[in-house]
Amino acid sequence: MTLQDLLAEATARLEAAQLAYGHGTHSARDEAAWLVLWQLHLPLDGDLDEMAEAPVSDEEALAVADLITRRIQTRQPAAYLTREAWLQGVSFYVDERAIVPRSFIAELIADGGFDAWLSENTRNVLDLCTGNGSLAVLAAMAYPDVQVTGADISADALAVARINVDRHDLQNRITLIESDGLKACPGPYDLVLCNPPYVNAQSMSALPAEYLAEPELALAGGADGMDFVRHLLRDLPSRLGPNGVLVLEIGNEREHFEAAFPQLEAMWLSTSAGDDQVLLLTSDSLSALASQPTPLP
């Protein structure tokens, strides 16, 4: 059997199982390639055409078949099976204690998508709802002069984040704290990154098994998906520096966000998923919002 044969077989099995994707891959073919290359200890960015005729032993083929079977039977995201996820070419450890990292904020960090709102005085960065710590790590890598705080309500998620901070040798630049929202985050911060739980209740009820395998705490945002965001926008002005900014991911919930904050003018940032996934708010716009009555659920 060749690598090409093995990949075709794995792809066919995944397609027949009608799985859900979106945790680093978007098709059965891509997921099969990921799992096959990972199991065979081959580079994930290797040229499949060049490796197509490489021989695969019976033992290797059996190991791949077992991994594909686990993916199908458990309906867990592939990242939970490999204990590895990638963002912007950087490898991160992940397991069931934390959501699989896939934030579009990672793209913006890498591409300088909000650098125009930063300055040489940008020093203190908060990654709120840090999960496995991937955005905190990417921010520390992108901005070598900043100190980053990664905060999460989940002690389990923070334990995973600790693995990644240590893995990338950023212990001196990233501090991890347990915090319910901003309660343990006094600031002031020059930049706040936040990929919060924002999935609305109707969408939560329709999620496929792969997403239900992740911690519900990291996904569910209440009836309209904006429960966490309401508290965040209420509490953040007192934690931001005078020129501070918030970069906030809300996924497919722009309609609910604008319905919840009709008086707020957000700047929407372009990502590979479009112009309605991530927004930016300045300290001035947040302060103006805080001066108005905003009912909380």
GIZIZI-V237847 format. One record per residue. N is the residue number from 0. RES is the residue in one small letter. PSI is psi in whole degrees, -180 to 180 (NA if undefined). OMEGA is omega as a letter, one per 40 degrees, with the letter a starting at -180 (999 if undefined). BURIAL is I if it has 9 or more other ideal C-beta (glycine too) atoms within 8 Angstrom, else O. Layout:
BEGIN
n->[N	N]
res->[RES	RES]
psi->[PSI	PSI]
omega->[OMEGA	OMEGA]
burial->[BURIAL	BURIAL]
END
This chain:
BEGIN
n->[0	1	2	3	4	5	6	7	8	9	10	11	12	13	14	15	16	17	18	19	20	21	22	23	24	25	26	27	28	29	30	31	32	33	34	35	36	37	38	39	40	41	42	43	44	45	46	47	48	49	50	51	52	53	54	55	56	57	58	59	60	61	62	63	64	65	66	67	68	69	70	71	72	73	74	75	76	77	78	79	80	81	82	83	84	85	86	87	88	89	90	91	92	93	94	95	96	97	98	99	100	101	102	103	104	105	106	107	108	109	110	111	112	113	114	115	116	117	118	119	120	121	122	123	124	125	126	127	128	129	130	131	132	133	134	135	136	137	138	139	140	141	142	143	144	145	146	147	148	149	150	151	152	153	154	155	156	157	158	159	160	161	162	163	164	165	166	167	168	169	170	171	172	173	174	175	176	177	178	179	180	181	182	183	184	185	186	187	188	189	190	191	192	193	194	195	196	197	198	199	200	201	202	203	204	205	206	207	208	209	210	211	212	213	214	215	216	217	218	219	220	221	222	223	224	225	226	227	228	229	230	231	232	233	234	235	236	237	238	239	240	241	242	243	244	245	246	247	248	249	250	251	252	253	254	255	256	257	258	259	260	261	262	263	264	265	266	267	268	269	270	271	272	273	274	275	276	277	278	279	280	281	282	283	284	285	286	287	288	289	290	291	292	293	294	295	296]
res->[m	t	l	q	d	l	l	a	e	a	t	a	r	l	e	a	a	q	l	a	y	g	h	g	t	h	s	a	r	d	e	a	a	w	l	v	l	w	q	l	h	l	p	l	d	g	d	l	d	e	m	a	e	a	p	v	s	d	e	e	a	l	a	v	a	d	l	i	t	r	r	i	q	t	r	q	p	a	a	y	l	t	r	e	a	w	l	q	g	v	s	f	y	v	d	e	r	a	i	v	p	r	s	f	i	a	e	l	i	a	d	g	g	f	d	a	w	l	s	e	n	t	r	n	v	l	d	l	c	t	g	n	g	s	l	a	v	l	a	a	m	a	y	p	d	v	q	v	t	g	a	d	i	s	a	d	a	l	a	v	a	r	i	n	v	d	r	h	d	l	q	n	r	i	t	l	i	e	s	d	g	l	k	a	c	p	g	p	y	d	l	v	l	c	n	p	p	y	v	n	a	q	s	m	s	a	l	p	a	e	y	l	a	e	p	e	l	a	l	a	g	g	a	d	g	m	d	f	v	r	h	l	l	r	d	l	p	s	r	l	g	p	n	g	v	l	v	l	e	i	g	n	e	r	e	h	f	e	a	a	f	p	q	l	e	a	m	w	l	s	t	s	a	g	d	d	q	v	l	l	l	t	s	d	s	l	s	a	l	a	s	q	p	t	p	l	p]
psi->[142	168	-39	-42	-44	-41	-40	-41	-44	-41	-45	-40	-43	-41	-42	-28	-11	58	172	145	-178	6	42	-19	165	10	162	-38	-47	-41	-40	-43	-44	-52	-40	-50	-40	-47	-32	4	38	154	132	-21	18	159	108	-33	-41	-31	0	-41	6	134	146	130	163	-39	-42	-41	-39	-40	-41	-43	-40	-41	-42	-39	-43	-42	-42	-45	-37	-23	27	148	146	-34	-31	-27	-37	-14	34	138	155	136	125	41	7	133	137	143	142	147	-172	-9	-14	154	147	123	132	21	137	-12	-29	-40	-44	-37	-47	-36	0	32	-18	17	-27	-22	-1	172	-179	-13	1	112	-36	120	136	126	98	138	52	-23	-122	7	9	-43	-36	-43	-46	-38	-43	-37	-40	-33	88	-12	3	159	136	136	126	120	142	151	-20	116	-32	-46	-40	-31	-36	-42	-38	-39	-43	-37	-45	-39	-36	12	48	25	-30	-8	-17	127	133	131	147	125	134	101	-129	9	-36	20	86	-25	-159	148	143	-27	129	125	135	121	84	175	121	4	126	162	-40	-43	-38	-39	-16	7	140	169	-35	-37	-32	-15	-16	161	124	-33	-30	-7	-49	124	17	-171	-49	7	0	11	-53	-41	-38	-47	-38	-50	-26	-42	-19	-36	-37	-9	-5	145	172	-29	24	156	153	129	115	128	132	14	-130	23	24	-41	-44	-36	-47	-30	-35	-30	64	-24	-1	127	106	151	119	132	141	131	178	-16	2	-165	21	21	-33	137	162	135	138	166	-35	-45	-36	-38	-39	-40	-41	-24	-9	148	125	105	137	147	NA]
omega->[i	i	i	i	a	i	i	i	i	i	a	i	i	i	a	a	i	i	i	a	a	i	a	i	a	i	i	a	a	a	i	i	i	a	i	a	i	a	a	i	i	a	a	i	a	i	a	i	a	a	a	a	i	a	i	a	i	i	i	i	i	i	i	i	i	i	i	i	i	i	a	a	a	a	i	i	a	a	i	i	a	a	a	i	a	i	i	i	a	a	i	i	i	i	a	i	a	i	i	a	i	a	i	i	i	i	a	i	a	a	a	a	i	a	a	a	i	i	i	i	i	a	a	a	i	i	a	a	a	i	a	i	a	i	i	i	a	i	i	i	a	a	a	a	a	i	a	i	i	a	i	i	a	i	i	i	a	i	i	i	i	i	a	i	i	a	a	i	a	a	a	a	a	i	i	a	i	a	i	a	a	a	a	a	a	a	e	a	i	a	i	i	a	i	a	i	a	a	a	a	a	i	i	a	a	a	i	a	a	a	i	i	i	i	i	a	a	a	a	a	i	a	a	i	a	a	a	a	i	a	i	a	i	a	a	a	a	a	a	i	a	i	a	i	i	i	a	i	i	i	a	a	a	a	i	i	a	i	a	a	a	a	a	i	a	i	a	a	a	i	i	i	a	a	a	a	a	a	i	i	i	i	i	a	i	i	i	i	a	a	i	i	i	a	i	i	999]
burial->[O	I	I	I	I	I	I	O	I	I	I	O	I	I	O	O	O	O	I	O	I	O	I	I	I	O	O	I	O	I	I	I	I	I	I	I	I	I	I	I	O	I	O	O	O	I	O	I	O	O	I	I	O	O	O	I	O	O	O	I	I	O	I	I	I	O	I	I	O	I	I	I	O	O	I	I	I	I	I	I	I	I	O	I	I	I	I	I	O	I	O	I	I	I	O	O	I	I	I	I	I	I	I	I	I	I	I	I	I	I	O	O	I	I	O	O	O	I	O	O	O	I	O	I	I	I	I	I	I	I	I	I	I	I	I	I	I	I	I	I	I	O	I	O	O	I	I	I	I	I	I	I	O	I	O	I	I	I	I	I	I	I	I	I	I	O	O	I	O	I	O	O	O	I	O	I	I	I	I	O	I	I	O	I	I	O	I	I	I	I	I	I	I	I	I	I	I	I	I	I	I	O	I	I	O	O	I	O	O	I	I	O	I	I	I	O	O	I	I	I	I	I	O	I	I	I	I	I	I	I	I	I	I	I	I	I	I	O	I	I	I	O	I	I	I	I	I	I	I	I	O	O	I	I	O	I	I	O	O	I	I	O	O	I	O	I	O	I	I	O	I	O	O	O	O	O	I	I	I	I	I	I	I	O	I	I	I	O	I	I	O	O	O	I	O	O	O]
END
